[in-house]
Amino acid sequence: MKNPDLSDFQIVIDEIFRLHTLINKREFKRLDKYDVFWDIKDPRNGRRVLIGQKGRQAFCDVAKRTLKQDVHLRKRVSEGVVLQAISEEFAREILGNGESLSPALAKDIVANALAVARGRLDKQVCHFIPCVLAYHSSKDQFNIGPVSFQTTASFIAERARQFDEETQRTIQLWAKGAAKHSGTFRNLWPVLHLKKEAAAFTESAIKILKSYKWIATVQLQDFEETVGRDVANSCVETALNIARLFIGGEHAEQFRIGGGLRLERDSVRLSENHAGEISITLSHTSEDAQLGKDWVNGRFGGEAEQWVQLAGSLIRKLQSGFDIPILYRRYIIALWWYGEGVSEPHDHAKVVRFATAIEAYLATPIEKDDAGKPVESIMDQLSRRACNLLEDNASDEGREICREIKKFYDIRSRLVHGEYAPFDKTAATFAFKGERLVRKILIEGLSWTSWLASQNYNMTVKEIGEHFDSVLPKVKISKS
């Protein structure tokens, strides 16, 4: 049986020999200019050894294959970490130790690289992410699944001691660096200035945090640092999408993770009339939504609380570090498209994002007849399933929902295919309708998804489609 790792490592060896030969013969014209970008370090002397584009791609293929085969690591470690570990192990064995490539050695290189990658996993890390939510709140803290949201004032007050300790660690770290690099003048290093700069460093961090009114906290285990940051952001963003879903787009459009694209608080608008007179308009708005002090209890309390936490439980799928079942993955993806639609400032883009949310949740491959033609259009499929999800009888309301969804999806098609311009006022009307429709579908779909999971946790896309079409209540929809 062919050993693909062995084959790829042989490609690297062949490329090293080829490039080394060309350089020694000074045949530089036969070198691809991009080949010089990729190299490995020779452990014997620290020099660069060119591996070229083909060699680099071979290492990438080994890294991808290795991660794909390791269920525990593939969602926890970045491909770059595994790639670096494999290339370093290869260099150590082939260049440093002078070993001959063999199936056993290829296996050992990959196994040792995986051990290095596992050593990069952090046992437990709490990620603190600043957020923009609502300006006032009667509660200092609330949870959506495993994600905790806390007012920044409360967060900083609770961790005052930790911030002071971090300042002292910074002073010690900088003092060591100063002593190392200042030579005979190390005893003259201005200690008071060092303390002042370290304190200013911490104060700057706190000042930035204070520009946001909320901090989200999520705890992760066994993730490599870069992947952990991404997963933490995904968990918090999913929690924000759940918050947007239950609050509604009209009020939650400002909910977002801090540090990204910020809304402008202060703005100025200038114009000049025919007489050459300049008109100036100034405006100031808060970044945080104005929802009233009791918005946490009002929006997430009472009967809504169990549904918010049910949705929040999906975040644990992201936390797990394992593949997410298709059933939940579709719902989470649709939730993200809804959240992006709510946050999107442009109406035409809102329409596209909301339509994508419906499609991500409800669409499955359309069956074909004996002649190979689709039995229905994607628009008909989506409108029928959405209507069946939202209505359990053939009422006028059910037929109206179907018509609304068809019309909404038609507007989306006209926008993306160039029939309507992005600045057309029609987009504004349908952006509002789209948000309302998607919100209904996802709230109703939350219980539907949970019910499907109780039937078959690892349901395939085909099985999901069959349930949409056979188990959901039938609504007779006229084609008019």
N, C-alpha and C positions, 0 to 999 in steps of 0.2 A: 504494500500500500504506500502511495506517495506521501512523503513527509513535506508539507508545504513550508514549514519553518526552516527545514534544512535547505530547501531550494532557494528561499529568500536570502538566507545567510550566505549561500554560495554566490548569489548575485552581488552582494556587498563585496565579497572577496574579489570577484572578477572585476568589479568597478574600481576597487582600490588599485589592483595591478594595472588595469588599463590606463587610469589617470596618472599613476606614478610613472609609467613607461613614457607616455606622451610628454610629461613635464621634463623627464630626464633627457629625452631626445629633442627638447625645445620645439616640439611640434604644436605650438600654442594655437595655431589656426584650426586644429582638429578638436580643440576643446570647445564645448558649448559654454557660453558665458555664464549660464546659470549653474553649471556644475561646480563652480568654485564657491558657491554659497553654502554647500553642505559638506560637513566634515565631522570627524570624531577625534577625540584627544588620545594621543598615544601615551599610555601610562608610564612608559619607559623614560620619556624625555619631555613630555608635555607638549610636543609639537602637534600641529594640525595634520591630519591625514584625510585627504579628500575622498569622499564616497560618491559624490555626484548626485544628480537627480534620481537616477535609477536606484542607487544605494539607499538614499533617503526614503524613497517610496517602498522599497523592500522592508525596511525597518517599520514603516507605518503599517504595512500589511500584516506584519507579525504582531504588532501592538493591537491592531483592531481585532484580529483573530483571537488573540489571547484574552482580551477583555470580553469578547462575545461569548467565549466558552466558560468564563468564570462568573457564575450567577451572583456570587457575593460581592464581587468587586466592580462589575461593569457599570453600576449606577453610583459608585462611591468614589472612584478614582478617575481623574481625567486621562484621556488617551496620551496627552503630552507627558505625564509622569511615567506611564508605562513605557512609552517610546524612549524616553531618556534613560530609564533603568535598563532596558534591553540593549541600547547602543553602548552604554558604559560596561555592562557585563560582557558583551561581545568584544569590546576593545580590551578588556582585562584578560580574557581567556585567549583570544586569537593573537592580539598584538603584544600584550604584556607577558603572558605565560608561554606564548609560542605554540599553543595547542593546535592540533590538526582538526579540522571540522569533521564531525561525525554525527550520526543520529543521536547518540547518547549525549554528546556535548551540546548539540542544539537544544535538546530537552532540558539540560541543566541550566543553560543560559536563560531560557524562559522561566524556569522554576525559580532561579535566584532573583530574577527581575521582579517576579510576582511577590517574593518575600520582601524585597525593598519597597515595593508599592504598598504592601500591607503595613509596613512600618511607618508609612506616611499618614495613616488614618489617625485622626484625633479621637480619643476615647469619648469625650463629651465636651461640647462647646455650646454656650448660650450666645445666640446672635441677637444683637440689639439694633433695630432698624427704625430710624425716625420716620414718622408718617404725618400726613395732613388728613385730619378727619373733620371734627366739628369744633367750633370755637369754645362753646360752653359745655359743661357736663356736671351733673350732680354726683357722678361716680368717678372715682380716680382710676378704676381698673375694671376691665371686663374681658371675657375670653370668647373666642370663636374656635371651637375645637382645641387643638394644642397651642394655638397662637394667643398670647396674652397682650392686650393693649393697655398701656398705663400712661397717665398724664406725665409729661416731661418733668414738671415741678416735683411730683411725687417720686419719680424715678431718680432724679438727681439727689433729692433729700435722703432717700434710702441708701444711696451709694456714695455719700459724702466721704466716708472713711476710705472707700476703695479708690476714689479719685485722689485723695491725699497720698495714699500708699503708692499709687502709680507715679505721682510727681516725684516721690523719693527715689523710686526705681529709675526714673528718667535721669535724675541728678547723678546717681551712681554710674549709670551707663555712660553718660556724657563725660563724667570725670575720668573714667577709665580710658575713653577715647582720647581725651585731652592729654592725659599722662603718657599715653603711648606715642603720640605724635609731636609733643612739644619739646622733647629732648631735655637739655639741661635747664630749660625754663619751666619745667612742669610744676615746680614748687611755687612759681609765681602766677600760676593760673588763677584768675579772679573767681574765687569760690562764690562770693556773693552774687556776682554777675551770672554765674552758672545756675544758681538757685532761682534767680529772677527769671531767667530764660525758660527754665523747666516749668516753673509755675505759670508763666505766660502761655506755654505750650498747652498745658492742661486747661487753662482758662479759655483758650481759643476753641478747644474742642467743646467745652461746656457752652460757650457762646453760640456755636453753630447748633448744638442740640436744642438750646432754648429758642431758636428761631422756628422750631417745630413744637406743636403743642402735645404730641403723642409719640410714644416709643412702643414699638412692637417687639416682643420677645418670643423666640422660638428656640427650642433645645434640640440638638442633633447629636447622634452617636455614630462613630465609625465612618466618618467621611474625611476625605482628603481636603485640605483647606480651600482650594479654589472651587471644587465641586460643592463643598459645604456652603459656601457663600451663595452660590447659585440656587441651591436647594432651599436655603433659608429665605431668599428673596421670593422663590416660587411659592413657598408656604404662606408667606405674608401676603403676597399678591392674591393668592387664592382666597385667603380670609377676607381681604378687601373686596374681592368680587362677590363673595357671599354677603358682605355688609351692603354693597351696592344693590344687590338683588332684593334684599328685604327692605331697604330704605326707599328704593325707587330712583330712577335716573334723574328725575327733576331736582332732587335734593342731594344726591350722592355723587354728582359729577366731579366734585372737588376732591373726593377721597383718593389718595394715592400714596405711594412710597416717596419719602423725601429724598432729596439729593439728585433728582432727575430734572426733567423739564419743569420749571416752576412757573406758576401763573404770575403775571406782573401785578404787583400791588398798586403801584403808582403809574399812571399813564397820562399822556398829554395828547390832545388832538388839535391840530392847527388847520386853518383854512383862510383863504383870502377872497374877498368879494370883488365885484367888478370895479369898485372904487379904490381898490388897493388897500383896504382895511383888513388887518389880521384879526381873526377871531380865535381865542384860546379857550379850550375846555380842559380842566383838570379833573381827574377822578382817583379815588382811593378805595380799594376793596380789600377785604380780608381773604387770605388764602383758605381759611377753614370755613366749612359750611355753617350756616346759621340755622341750627335745628332745635334750639331751646335746650335748657339745662337737663331735662329728663329724657333726652332722646335715646339713651341706651335702654332704659326700661320700656320706653314707649315703643321702640322699634323691635327690640330683641327680647322683650319680656313677655309674660303671659303665655298665650297659646303659641306665639311665634318662637318661643325659646327652644322648644324641642326640635323644631324644624331647622332653626339656625344651627343648633349643635349637631343635628343629623348631617347637614351640609358640611359643617366643620369637621366631622369625622373623616371626610374625604381627604383632608390635608394629611392625615396619618398615612395615606397611601404614598404621598410624596415623601414623607419622612422616612418611610421604611427602607428606602435604598434598593427596592426590588421593582420588577416590572409591574406596572399598574394594569389590572384586568381591563380589557377593551370597554366593558360596560361602564366602568367608572371614568376611564380615560376620555371617552366621548363627552360625558357630562362635564368634566373639568375643562376640557377644551372649549366647549360651548359657553361655559361660565366665563372663561377668559375673554372670548370674543365679545360677550355681553359687557364685561367690565371695560374693555377697550372702547366699545361703542359709547358707553356712558361717559368715559373720560375724554373722548375725541371732541375737539372744538368745532370741527367742520361737519355740517349736516350731511353732505354727500358721502363723506367717509363713514359717518354714523350708519347710514342706510346699508352700505356694503358690509360693515362689521356685524350689524344685527342680522342681516340675511345670512351671513356666514355662520353665525351662532345657531340659527335654526337648522341649517344644512348639516353642521357638524354633529348635532344631536339626533336629528330625525332621518337623515338620508342614509340609504344603503343602496348597493348596486341594483339597478332596475332590471327586472326580468325581460326576456325577449320572446317573441312568438316564434312559431315554426319557420317563419320567413326571415328571422333574425332582426326584426324590428322591435324597438322598445314598446312595451305594452302601455306605457304612460310616460308623460314628461316628468322631469324633476320637480317642476312647479306643481303638477297635479299630485305627485307623491307627497311632497311636503305639506301642501294645504290639506290633503285628506288626513294625514297622520296627525297634524297639529289640531285639526278639528275634532278628530276622534279622541285625542288626548284631553281636550278641554270641554267637550260636550258629550253627554251620554245618551242623547236622543236626537231626533231629527227636527229640533226646534228651529224657529226662525233665527234665534241667536247663533245656533251652531252653523247654519248656512251663511250667516253674516260674517262670522269669524273666518270661514273658508274663503269667502269673497275678499275679505281684507288681506288675508295672507297671500292670495293669488295676485292681488293688485300690488301689494308691497313687493313681492318677489319680481313682478314685472317691471316696477320702477327700478329696482336694483339692476336688472338686466339692461334696461335702457341706459342707465348711468355708465355701467362698465363697458358697454358696446358703443358708446359715443352718441347715442340718440339724444340724450339729455346732457347739458353742460353741468359741471360741478357746481356752478354758481346759480343754477336754475332754482327759483323759489320753491318748486315742487319738492325738492329734497328736504326742506325744512319741515313741511307738513308730514312727510312720510318718516322722517327721523323720529318724530314724536310717536307716531303710530307703531313704528318698528320696535321702539323700546318697550312700549306697553305690551305688545304681542309676545316678544321674547321673554319678558319678565313672567308673564302668565305661563308660558310653555315650560320655563325652567322651574318655577315654583311647583307646578303640577307634576313636572317630570321628575322632581326629586323623590317623591313617594313612589312613582312608577319605576324609577331606576332601582330603588331599594327593594321593591317587590320582585323585580326581575332577578336581582342578585340572590334573593331567597330561593328562586327557582333553579338558577344555574349561575354560580359565581363567576365561572370562566366562560360565559356565553360568547360564541363567535359572532362576527358581524352578520352572517347569514341567519343565525338563530335570532339575533336581535330584530332583524327585518321581519322574520316570520312572526314574532310576537307582536310587533307593531301592527301587522296586517291581520292577524287571526285572533289575538287576545283582547286588544283594545276594543271598546264598544263600537259597533258599526253605526255610522251616521250616513243616512242616505242623502247624498249631495247632488243637487241638480247641476247639470253642466251649463246652465245659463249664467 
